[in-house]
């Protein structure tokens, strides 16, 4: 099994969400900026994660993505399985591993794939987030957006004593002398 760039981006983004899980939903635009990932590429990744229930989306102002369920319930294997399209299926019972030159090592690759998936199932998203915090990563608080109803503007009580047109100026000047 080969972990693609998409899988690595997905794991990084999920760690980012796990670090900010107590805050409001995280917009994809912020994730894209923090990790240097194209927004459209990240949208494709999160569409797959959402299909598998690993993240939830919130629409509208203040919207974004949050974890689908607790971070300790999500494993790296869950993320990789959701993202990677080409994960080989385990061989079915009764299938022989001998069919040609390419099948000579298929049993070896299947065993390695199984061992790798078993190991990734033991790594929780929460443990990866805690590891980042232990290394000194500091989660910056997001400023709340001032969207919605604003305060009424204070009416100005000062009225100018100057005329507001050329004609009024012509009438105003002789009266001042």
C-alpha positions as CSV (number, residue, x, y, z in Angstrom):
1,X,0.0,0.0,0.0
2,X,1.2,3.4,-0.9
3,X,0.2,6.5,1.2
4,X,-0.5,9.2,-1.3
5,X,-0.1,13.0,-0.9
6,X,-3.9,13.1,-0.6
7,X,-3.8,10.8,2.4
8,X,-1.0,12.8,4.1
9,X,-3.0,16.0,3.5
10,X,-6.1,14.4,5.0
11,X,-4.2,13.2,8.1
12,X,-2.7,16.7,8.6
13,X,-6.0,18.4,8.2
14,X,-7.7,16.0,10.6
15,X,-5.0,16.6,13.2
16,X,-5.6,20.3,12.7
17,X,-9.4,19.8,13.3
18,X,-8.7,17.6,16.4
19,X,-6.5,20.4,17.8
20,X,-9.3,22.9,17.3
21,X,-12.2,20.6,18.2
22,X,-13.3,22.7,21.2
23,X,-13.6,25.9,19.1
24,X,-16.1,26.8,16.4
25,X,-16.1,25.0,13.0
26,X,-12.9,25.5,11.0
27,X,-13.3,26.9,7.5
28,X,-11.5,25.1,4.7
29,X,-9.9,28.4,3.6
30,X,-8.1,28.6,7.0
31,X,-6.9,25.0,6.7
32,X,-5.7,25.7,3.1
33,X,-3.7,28.7,4.3
34,X,-2.2,27.0,7.3
35,X,-1.1,23.9,5.4
36,X,-0.3,25.4,2.0
37,X,-2.9,23.3,0.2
38,X,-5.1,24.3,-2.7
39,X,-8.7,25.1,-1.5
40,X,-10.2,23.1,-4.3
41,X,-8.0,20.1,-3.6
42,X,-8.9,20.3,0.1
43,X,-12.6,20.4,-0.8
44,X,-12.2,17.1,-2.7
45,X,-10.5,15.6,0.4
46,X,-13.2,16.8,2.8
47,X,-16.0,15.6,0.5
48,X,-14.6,12.0,0.9
49,X,-14.1,12.5,4.7
50,X,-17.7,13.8,5.0
51,X,-19.1,10.8,3.0
52,X,-17.4,8.5,5.5
53,X,-18.8,10.4,8.5
54,X,-15.3,11.5,9.8
55,X,-16.2,15.2,9.5
56,X,-19.3,17.2,9.7
57,X,-19.9,20.5,7.8
58,X,-21.7,23.6,9.0
59,X,-22.9,26.0,6.4
60,X,-23.2,29.8,6.5
61,X,-21.3,32.5,8.3
62,X,-19.1,31.0,11.0
63,X,-19.4,27.6,9.3
64,X,-16.7,25.1,8.5
65,X,-15.8,21.6,9.5
66,X,-15.7,19.7,12.8
67,X,-14.8,16.1,13.6
68,X,-17.7,13.7,12.9
69,X,-17.2,12.1,16.3
70,X,-14.7,12.1,19.1
71,X,-11.0,12.1,18.1
72,X,-10.1,9.1,20.1
73,X,-12.7,7.1,18.1
74,X,-11.0,8.0,14.7
75,X,-7.9,6.1,13.7
76,X,-5.4,6.8,11.0
77,X,-6.7,3.7,9.2
78,X,-10.2,5.2,9.1
79,X,-8.8,8.4,7.5
80,X,-6.6,6.5,5.0
81,X,-9.4,4.1,4.1
82,X,-11.8,7.0,3.4
83,X,-9.3,8.9,1.2
84,X,-7.4,6.3,-0.7
85,X,-9.3,4.8,-3.7
86,X,-6.8,2.1,-4.5
87,X,-6.6,0.2,-1.3
88,X,-6.5,-3.5,-2.4
89,X,-9.1,-5.8,-1.1
90,X,-8.1,-8.8,0.9
91,X,-8.0,-11.9,-1.1
92,X,-11.2,-14.0,-1.0
93,X,-11.3,-17.5,0.3
94,X,-10.6,-20.1,-2.4
95,X,-8.6,-17.7,-4.6
96,X,-5.2,-19.0,-5.5
97,X,-2.3,-16.7,-5.3
98,X,-0.7,-18.3,-8.4
99,X,-1.9,-16.9,-11.7
100,X,1.1,-15.3,-13.3
101,X,4.3,-13.6,-12.7
102,X,2.7,-10.6,-10.9
103,X,0.9,-12.9,-8.5
104,X,4.1,-14.5,-7.2
105,X,4.5,-12.0,-4.4
106,X,0.9,-11.1,-3.9
107,X,0.7,-13.0,-0.6
108,X,3.7,-10.9,0.7
109,X,2.0,-7.6,-0.3
110,X,-1.3,-8.7,1.2
111,X,0.4,-9.6,4.5
112,X,2.3,-6.2,4.6
113,X,-0.9,-4.4,3.8
114,X,-2.7,-6.2,6.6
115,X,0.1,-5.5,9.1
116,X,0.2,-1.8,8.1
117,X,-3.6,-1.4,8.4
118,X,-3.5,-3.1,11.8
119,X,-0.8,-0.8,13.0
120,X,-2.7,2.3,11.7
121,X,-5.8,1.2,13.5
122,X,-3.9,1.5,16.8
123,X,-3.1,5.2,16.2
124,X,-5.9,7.5,17.2
125,X,-6.4,11.0,15.9
126,X,-6.5,12.2,19.5
127,X,-3.0,10.7,20.2
128,X,-1.6,12.5,17.2
129,X,-3.1,15.8,18.4
130,X,-1.8,15.3,21.9
131,X,1.6,14.5,20.5
132,X,1.6,17.9,18.6
133,X,0.6,19.7,21.8
134,X,3.4,17.9,23.7
135,X,5.9,19.1,21.1
136,X,4.8,22.7,21.9
137,X,2.2,23.4,19.2
138,X,0.1,26.3,20.3
139,X,-3.5,26.6,19.0
140,X,-4.3,30.2,18.2
141,X,-7.8,31.3,19.2
142,X,-9.8,32.5,16.2
143,X,-11.4,35.9,16.5
144,X,-15.1,35.8,16.3
145,X,-16.4,37.3,13.1
146,X,-18.5,40.4,13.6
147,X,-21.2,39.2,11.3
148,X,-24.8,40.0,11.9
149,X,-26.6,43.0,13.3
150,X,-24.3,45.9,14.1
151,X,-24.9,48.7,16.5
152,X,-27.0,51.6,15.3
153,X,-24.9,54.5,14.2
154,X,-24.9,57.5,16.5
155,X,-26.7,60.4,14.9
156,X,-24.6,63.5,14.7
157,X,-26.4,66.4,16.4
158,X,-24.0,69.0,15.0
159,X,-25.4,70.8,12.1
160,X,-23.1,72.8,9.9
161,X,-23.9,76.5,9.7
162,X,-22.5,76.7,6.2
163,X,-24.8,76.7,3.2
164,X,-25.2,73.5,1.2
165,X,-25.4,74.9,-2.3
166,X,-24.1,77.7,-4.4
167,X,-27.4,79.5,-4.4
168,X,-27.6,79.3,-0.6
169,X,-24.0,80.6,-0.5
170,X,-25.0,83.6,-2.5
171,X,-27.8,84.4,-0.1
172,X,-25.7,83.6,2.9
173,X,-22.7,85.8,2.1
174,X,-24.5,89.2,2.0
175,X,-26.2,88.5,5.3
176,X,-22.9,87.9,7.0
177,X,-21.4,91.3,6.1
